[in-house]
């Protein structure tokens, strides 16, 4: 399929990371947090992180669809594929908050992309948090950029990459939450999908007397880009059973349907289980 059924980093992802000859090292950073008082009242807090970082820790956050170990498995419900977020390379990040507003930014020098070129990646997220009649809500606006180091469809010249994304999550009372993502990217370079739309809902296990459990369902539609895919549909549902505070088991079912530009299809079911021990 054009989407990975589990968004976690597997063995191939952690060998020769980003073409840097580095294996396994994912995060190694120093973080400095400055209080609002030290900022002269300009905001509540400012944090600066420098080192080997993962941009997904700072960009494209969502309360109900952002963690491949405790929420959805499929990559499209973890982060937006069209935003081409980068991980495990040298860079810096800032996090600033003031009342209901927040601003996060990252800049990374990535050793190598799939075309064999090193490139500069930058991302920014503006967030707004408030509580309405339904419950707590978050609105996040994301912009990502990579410089002119990505092959165009002609396979000769290169182009930059640019993407925009809106991510929303809304709690409904104490037990239910809903979310949505809408994003698009420039397709001057080779891209699998140009735009995406995803929605979903989550409920805790109060219906069966176990409020510590979680059940959720999500649907995503992606417009094809210029790399052989015309469109993609993905549906996923899961139930996560919390055995205790550290151990959980998730039963998961996915359905993915890729339409190719030549008129063909690739479709199928993925049924899986996930056991996570957090410590």
N, C-alpha and C positions, 0 to 999 in steps of 0.2 A: 504494500500500500504506500501511498505518498505520505501518510502520517504514521509515525511510530506508535505502536499500541501501548508502549510504556515510555514515558518521558524521562525516566531516570538515566543516569550515565552508566553505561555498561563497559565491558572490557575495551572495546575498540575506541570508545570515547576517551579513555584514560591512558592510551599509549600514544607517544609522540604528539602530545596535546598541542593543537594548533600548529603542527609542523615545527615545534620548538625543540624536539629531542628530549623533552621533559615528560616523564611518566608519573602518573598518580597524583602529583602535586596539584591540588585544586585551589586552595585558599591559603595565603600566608600574608597577613596584613597587619598594619598598625592603625589604630583608630583613636582619635582625639575628640572628646566631646566638650563643648564650651557652653556654659549656662547662659540664660538670657540676661542675667545681671552683668556678666562679663562682656556681653554684647551691647551694653548700654541701653537695654530695653528693646533692641531691634530683634524681635522674635523671642520665642521661648527657649530654643536650643539650636545649636549648630554642631554637626558631627562631620569630621573629615576622616576618610579612610584612604590609605595608600598601601599598595603592594600588589600581590596576585589576588584579583578580585573576580567576583561573578556578578555581572550586571543585573541578572534576574533577582538578586537580593534587594535591588534598589528601584527597579523599573518594572512596570506592568504588574503591580500587586493587585490582588483580589482576595476578598475574605473567604470565598467559597470555591474558587477554582484557581489554585496557585501552587499546590503542594502534591507532587507525584507520589509521596509516601503516605499521606493520610487522606487525600481527597481523590480526584479523578486520576486515572492512569494515562489515558491517551494524551499525547503531547499538545494537541490543539486545545485541551481544557486545562493545561498547566500554564502555558504562556502562548501568546499569539505568534504563530510561525512567520507571519508577514513582517514582524518587527525585527527579525534576525538578531536577537539579543546575543551578546557574546559572553563567554565564560572562561575563567581560569587563565588569565594573562595579566600582564603588568598594566596598572592603571590607578586611577583615583576616583573617589566618589564623595559627594557632599550630600548632607541631609539637613534641611532647615525647616523648622516648624514655627508657626505663630497662630495661636488660637485654633481656628478650624482649618487653617491652610497649611500646606506643606509643599516643599519643592525639593526634589531629588535630582541629582545629575551624576553622570559617569562619563569618563573618557578613558579609553584603553588603546594601547598599541598592540594589535594582534599580530602574532608572528607570521601566520600564513592562513589564507582562505583555501577553498577547494580548487581554486585556479593556480595555487602556488605563490600568491602574492601577499606580502605583508600589507596591512592597512590600518588606518585610524578609525576607531569607532567612537561615537558619542551618542548619549541618550539623555533625555530630560523628561521628568514627570511632574506635573502640577496636580495636587490633590486637594479636595475639599470634603470635609467630614461634617455632617450635621445629623440631628435627630428630628424626624418629622412625625406625623401622626401614626405611621406604621412602625417606626423604629429607627435604628441607626442606619445611615446611608453614607456611601463613599462614592465620589466621582473623581476619576483620574484621567488626565489627558497626557498622552505620551507622544514624543517625537524622537525618532532615531535616525542616525546618519552614518554612512561609511563613505570614505573618499574613493576616488576614481581608480579602483584596483580590481574591478569585477568584470569578467568577460561579457560582452554583448552576445546576442544570438549568432552573429556572424563568426564568432570564435576567434576574432583577430583583435579588434579594438576593445577598449575597456570603458566602463561607466561607473559613476557613483551609485549609491543606494540611499533611498530616503523613504521613511514610512511614518504614518500617523495612526494613532489608536485612541479609542475611548473605552474605558473599563469602568463598569458600574456594579455595585453590589448594594442590596437593600435587605435589611432584616425586617421580618413581619412578626411582631411579637417576640416571644422568647425561643420559639421552637423552629421557625421556618425562615429561610432566606432565599432570595432570588438574585441572579446576576446576568450580565450581558457584556459582550465585547464586540466592537465594530472597528475594523482596521483595514488599511489599504497601503500599498507600497508602489513606488515607481518601478516600471518594468523595462527600463532601458537596458539593464543587465539581465542575465538569465535568472528567472525566478520560477519556482514551481507553482506558487499561487500568488495572484495579484491582490485579492481582497478576501476578507472573511467576516462572517457574522455568526456569533454563538450566543446561546441563551441556556439557562438551566435553573434548577431549583434544588434546595436541600432542606431536609427536615431531620430533627433529632429522633431518637427512638422512643419518645413518649408514648406513641401509639401502641407499642408492644411492651410498655412498662420498663424500658431501659433507656432513660434519657441520655446516657453517656454514649449510645450508639449513634450512627449517622447513616441516612439513606439519601441518595441524590441521583438526578438524571440530567443529562445535557445533550444538546443538539448543536451541530456546527455545519454551516455551508460555506464552501470556499470556491471562489471563482478561479479558474485556471490561469496560469501565466503564459510563458512562452517556452516551456520545457516539456511539452507532451501531454499535460493534463488539461482537460477542458473544464471540469468541475469536480468537486468532492463533497460527499455527504458523510457525516459521522454522527453516530448516536452512542451514548454510553450510559449505563446505569450501574450503581454499586451500592452495597450495604457494608458498612464498616462496623464490626463488633469489637468494642473495647473490652478486652479481657481484664485488664487492670490499668493503672496509670501509665505503664510502660509498654505493655504488649497489646497488639491488636491484630485482627484478621479481617481481610476484606474479600468479599465475593464480588466479581466484576464481570459484566457482559458488554461487548462492543459490537457494533455493526458499521462497517466502512464500505463506501461505494465510490470508486474512482471512475470518471468518464474520461477517456483519452481523446486527443484532438483528431485521431483517426476514426473515431466512432466506436471504439471498443470499450469494454468495461472490465474492471477488476473489483470484485466484491466478495465479502465473506464475513463470518462471525469470528470473534476472538473471545474466548471464555477463559477466565483466569482467577487465581487467588493470590493474595499478597499478605505476607506476615511481616510485621514491623516491630522491632524491639528498640525502643528509644531509651537512651541512658546518658 
